[in-house]
Amino acid sequence: MTSCTELWVDKSDFRKTRVVTDELRGVEEGEILVAIDKFGLTANNVTYAVMGDAIGYWKFYPAPDNWGKVTVWGCANVIESRCKDIEVGERLYGFFSMSSHAILQPGKIRRDNFRDIAPHRKELPGSALYSNYRRTQREPEIVQQFENERCLLFPLMATGYVLYDYLVDNDCFGAKQIIIGSVSSKTGFSLATLLHDDPLVSAKVIGLTSERNKGFVEALGCCDQIVIYGSESGIAPDLPAAYIDMAGDAKLTQTLHNHLRDNMVESAMVGASHWEDGGSMGELPGAKPTLFFAPAQIAKRDKEWGAGELTAKAMQATMTISERAKRHMQIEWSLGAEAVQQSWHNLLDNKVPGSTGIMASLLAQQE
């Protein structure tokens, strides 16, 4: 039997955590057991918790009572297999929970990927993304070299690319300025970079950030204008604007809508880095804030361009941006339950600078 260590959070109080170590059930026919040796922790994982019920993230790795397993992107080794097409020793990348181990049920197996077809996942959202696991040893060597960046940046930068594609697909909704909330976030600065570097996008790229993260954003060179929180009046109120909200800050959204009024032509909610500032916004002038769900845009492009084309473009873009961004970033490791708990609380309290990436492992707890 394999002992598994997990970090659970209370769905009603994300600061309340519980370290659970227990024996895993036996691996059944068609299943594999993986040891998760690393995963990235970013504000995106806080968003997964905030949206756990609304989108269904809690259901990927169910927990009893009011506990939830926060989903993460990480890498794992297959240590036991009862699936004839997956070998022990294979390296995987995909959607896990804050855990040392996981049991998966591979299906739709291809040379470089498979889907987890466990019964509880059948009705879950975005299966092409969240239930897809990459067999990384079958991928190009250059992709394998970006393993840490892949855990930390690729899911977020891929979302940034899909957001970029969504805006371009809609001619930026006629906006002359695109405002990105929490631009220091990984998704935020990737979107800003793609827009800023595209000669066909004429809209001004405006990044909202804190005084602490201003220097980091300036170093990235991805914005035409940087606005510190509290100084939103410096944004031109007479130009059509699209707002991409990475922060999930209801008060900030209200401020921007009331400042721009009918010139707010698009308002997309993406993240929740300022999760405690969320809440009802009531009726606002301008475009109605709507939740952006990346898999919907991916599905649209799969139909128009062919399956996997948008994802391939996103992968190429994220490798380019990652190479550029990592010069301005440092990776910190959180090994073991106590360290991972502390990192989780630091994310909740918005104490992790945009220039820092946290790589974590609970497998160290077993060693």
Sequence and secondary structure as in RCSB ss.txt:
>XXXX:A:sequence
MTSCTELWVDKSDFRKTRVVTDELRGVEEGEILVAIDKFGLTANNVTYAVMGDAIGYWKFYPAPDNWGKVTVWGC
ANVIESRCKDIEVGERLYGFFSMSSHAILQPGKIRRDNFRDIAPHRKELPGSALYSNYRRTQREPEIVQQFENER
CLLFPLMATGYVLYDYLVDNDCFGAKQIIIGSVSSKTGFSLATLLHDDPLVSAKVIGLTSERNKGFVEALGCCDQ
IVIYGSESGIAPDLPAAYIDMAGDAKLTQTLHNHLRDNMVESAMVGASHWEDGGSMGELPGAKPTLFFAPAQIAK
RDKEWGAGELTAKAMQATMTISERAKRHMQIEWSLGAEAVQQSWHNLLDNKVPGSTGIMASLLAQQE
>XXXX:A:secstr
  EEEEEEEETTEEEEEEEEEEE     TT EEEEEEEEEE HHHHHHHHTHHHH GGGTS  STTEE  EEEEE
EEEEEE  TTS TT EEEEEEESBSEEEE EES  SSEEEE  GGGTT TTHHHHTEEEEGGGS HHHHTTHHHH
HHTHHHHHHHHHHHHHHHHTGGGG SEEEEETTTSHHHHHHHHHHHH TT  SEEEEEE HHHHHHHHHHT  SE
EEETT GGGS TTS EEEEESS  HHHHHHHHHHHGGGEEEEEE   TTGGG     S SSS  EE  HHHHHHH
HHHHH TTHHHHHHHHHHHHHHHHHGGG EEEEEESHHHHHHHHHHHHTT S TTEEEEEESGGGG 
